[in-house]
Amino acid sequence: MEQQTPNGQFSFINLKRDDIMTLDGEREAYFGAVAANYLRGVIDAELRVIVPSDEEEDEDEQNVIAARKQQQQQGVQSNNGDDNKKGI
């Protein structure tokens, strides 16, 4: 708990059971999408879309291409290993 708050105190000291609810699937999906987009840098804390510069777009595209190549190479290596195990 101390790692989550600077002073080691529980930050929701006035929390009551009535303040808590279970999210339905639609809300859970919404907040999940918001969190994912925030963590990826697509939106800011005010939910404004962050428009990447041309350089950032080029870098992102290069990262996607590199990740795909790596996945393909891993798939080929995995298949080669499976083939050897089967005696093919």
Secondary structure, 3 states (H helix, E strand, C coil): CCCCCCCCCCCCCCCCHHHCCCCCHHHHHHHHHHHHHHHHCCECCCCCECCCCHHHHHHHHHHHHHHHHHHHHHHHHHHHHHHHHHCC
